[in-house]
């Protein structure tokens, strides 16, 4: 059976965005999200994949959804973002 994803706060700076450079985000959507997040907080966590680093000491996090929410957090200068963390299977 597949383990359920765990929701937790992660440092924005710790999340790698491998697909971030393929297209630009919709600026109006990011602006709207910035206003919403500043007012009521993030309502829907972004999805990240947790991968054990090669040395076996800690984890790397790869964001694979929520590009607009991620950018909104960056632009607001927030240090953490709520994430739905899925562990990579070996």
C-alpha angles and dihedrals in degrees: 000000000000117000117240117251116259119226115220143143115264130182110265089223092057094061118093118208106204093177098040096104098051095084141000120256120244102265094208091053092049090050092050091048091049090055092046095046091047090051105038107004130243110321100186120040119228118243119247133177116225113214124181109239119246094257090054090237109119134327143283120218124213119193114217102168137027100053092158093047090048092051091046090055091048093050092047089053093237114163098210138034130198110249138187098223120208118187117228114236118230 
